[in-house]
Amino acid sequence: MLTGEEKFVRSGRVRLWTESFGRPGDPTVLLVMGTSTQGIGWPDALVEALLGSGRRVIRFDHRDTGRSDSVDFTTHPYALADMAADTAAVMDGYGITAAHIVGTSLGSAIGQWLAVHQPARVRTLTTMASSPMGNNPGPAWVRAMAGQPAAADELPPPTARFLNHLMASAKAPRTTPQQRVDADVQTWQVLNGDVLPFDEPAARRFVGHCYARANNVAAASNHDLAGRRWDDDRRASLSSITAPTLVIHGSDDPLFPQAHGEALAAQIPAAHLEIVPGMGHHPFFSPGLTEQIADSIIRHTT
């Protein structure tokens, strides 16, 4: 297992776990993970590839995940802007003015927020498996769950298989550690999509490691609550983004179908869209995709 320099940084009252690799003088790639997922979700192979290209790499645990602090969401609710502030605080903790921001899913929305509202902090932006940060998927989800088609002006909802999995997962037993691990591995398998192979042993090791290092596993569900808060800062136009932007999206993403990636790239000036055949929502449990994505990031940040 790859080991970097661990450090805790402060974002207001919240303490965030971070891990850095490489030389401080090299260009920094800051990896921003998705909803409810720990920073170690960025695989060692990707970190090593970026290091080999002369980058410094930082990954971190969002609030309410891993070794970072948990928050009482009822007393101190937060939104995307607060998670973007956490990301900026990580940069501040390392004395970094600007970084190459690489985000996946929720991390992509955080990257978009920074590129719009704090553009000086974003050297380049790489988004993966995401949607425009101002797109509220809720109405399309409600219609899909009711068996109704999406409205003409809506981006498509998740696949039927993914929605069915959510309903089944909500009823699955999670009373033992094994049951909890099994349920999470099944979710990662559904997110992988139905086209490319799924490395179940790797996913199982990852889930087990996450449970072992988490301060409060249940707190990660707060990310879903934060994601439902729609403030005006999220609705800001992406047309103001000046950072060179790469949009990586899977052709078989079950959560955000391909149209989401296409819409995101269309809204950001001069963004480059890269559709990865067969890729689902989380690519890092599909053999070969980690190296392919690393190559794309390296080219974009050169």
C-alpha positions, -999 to 999 in steps of 0.1 A, spaced: 0 0 0 13 34 -10 21 56 20 24 94 19 28 122 44 -3 124 65 -14 157 80 -46 172 95 -57 206 84 -84 229 97 -114 242 78 -132 263 103 -142 240 132 -137 209 110 -104 189 110 -96 172 77 -73 142 71 -49 147 42 -21 127 26 5 142 2 30 125 -21 59 139 -40 80 170 -39 65 203 -27 80 222 -57 62 201 -83 28 211 -98 1 199 -74 -28 176 -84 -55 178 -57 -78 147 -59 -114 153 -47 -135 122 -41 -172 117 -45 -202 114 -22 -196 96 11 -163 82 -2 -130 84 16 -99 100 -1 -83 65 -3 -109 59 -31 -83 74 -53 -62 43 -60 -25 40 -54 -19 31 -90 -33 65 -101 -13 84 -75 19 65 -86 13 73 -122 9 110 -114 40 110 -93 59 94 -121 50 123 -144 65 149 -120 33 159 -101 28 163 -64 -4 146 -54 -27 153 -24 -58 133 -15 -80 139 15 -111 127 35 -142 149 31 -158 160 64 -180 131 76 -157 104 60 -127 85 70 -105 101 96 -118 136 91 -142 151 117 -179 142 117 -205 170 118 -239 171 136 -258 180 104 -290 189 123 -271 215 143 -246 225 117 -260 218 82 -236 223 53 -238 225 15 -216 223 -16 -200 257 -8 -188 244 26 -172 213 10 -156 236 -16 -143 257 14 -128 224 29 -111 218 -4 -96 253 -5 -85 248 32 -65 217 21 -46 238 -3 -41 265 24 -28 238 47 0 230 23 6 266 13 -7 261 -22 -22 290 -41 -36 270 -70 -37 234 -80 -48 211 -108 -82 200 -94 -93 165 -103 -128 156 -90 -151 127 -95 -189 128 -90 -195 151 -60 -158 160 -62 -164 172 -98 -192 195 -86 -168 209 -59 -142 215 -87 -168 233 -108 -178 255 -78 -142 265 -72 -136 272 -109 -166 295 -109 -163 312 -75 -125 310 -68 -110 308 -103 -75 318 -91 -72 285 -72 -78 263 -102 -49 258 -126 -68 232 -146 -100 213 -139 -107 176 -146 -142 164 -139 -153 128 -140 -186 110 -138 -206 141 -130 -232 166 -141 -234 204 -142 -234 215 -106 -266 235 -112 -285 205 -124 -310 193 -98 -316 157 -106 -344 153 -80 -375 158 -103 -362 133 -129 -355 108 -102 -390 112 -88 -405 107 -122 -383 77 -129 -392 60 -96 -429 65 -105 -424 49 -139 -428 82 -157 -405 94 -185 -382 124 -179 -394 158 -189 -381 172 -222 -358 197 -205 -344 173 -180 -312 153 -181 -319 116 -179 -323 98 -146 -302 69 -135 -308 35 -151 -336 13 -140 -311 -12 -126 -295 14 -104 -328 27 -91 -340 -9 -84 -307 -15 -66 -313 16 -44 -347 3 -33 -334 -32 -27 -304 -19 -8 -325 1 15 -341 -31 27 -309 -52 28 -298 -63 63 -268 -45 77 -266 -59 113 -232 -76 109 -199 -63 96 -200 -89 68 -235 -78 57 -224 -42 56 -194 -50 35 -215 -72 12 -241 -45 7 -214 -18 -1 -196 -41 -26 -228 -47 -44 -234 -10 -47 -199 -6 -62 -206 -34 -86 -238 -17 -98 -219 16 -102 -193 -1 -123 -219 -7 -150 -227 -38 -170 -201 -36 -197 -166 -37 -183 -153 -63 -158 -156 -57 -121 -127 -65 -97 -148 -77 -67 -118 -87 -45 -103 -52 -50 -137 -36 -41 -140 -59 -10 -105 -49 2 -113 -12 -3 -147 -14 16 -131 -33 45 -103 -8 47 -128 21 47 -147 5 76 -115 -1 96 -103 35 93 -135 55 96 -142 75 128 -180 74 121 -193 53 93 -228 65 96 -219 102 92 -211 97 55 -248 98 48 -248 135 56 -234 140 21 -268 131 6 -284 157 28 -258 183 17 -264 174 -19 -300 183 -17 -294 219 -7 -297 241 -37 -284 276 -32 -278 303 -57 -241 297 -58 -247 263 -73 -269 278 -100 -241 301 -112 -233 299 -149 -204 276 -158 -197 298 -188 -174 320 -166 -149 291 -161 -116 300 -175 -95 270 -163 -87 245 -190 -113 218 -185 -113 181 -192 -146 162 -189 -142 124 -185 -174 105 -187 -183 68 -191 -206 57 -219 -223 34 -194 -225 55 -163 -257 42 -145 -260 72 -122 -253 100 -146 -259 87 -181 -237 101 -209 -259 131 -216 -248 145 -182 -212 146 -193 -221 161 -227 -242 188 -210 -213 197 -186 -188 200 -214 -212 221 -235 -216 246 -206 -178 252 -200 -160 272 -226 -135 252 -246 -139 221 -224 -127 188 -239 -150 159 -236 -136 124 -234 -161 96 -234 -147 63 -221 -164 33 -238 -180 10 -213 -170 29 -182 -195 32 -154 -198 57 -126 -168 46 -106 -140 33 -128 -114 23 -103 -126 -13 -98 -125 -20 -136 -90 -34 -146 -71 -10 -169 -92 21 -164 -71 36 -137 -41 37 -160 -62 51 -188 -76 79 -166 -42 87 -152 -28 92 -188 -57 116 -196 -50 136 -164 -13 137 -171 -19 150 -207 -44 176 -195 -22 190 -167 10 192 -188 
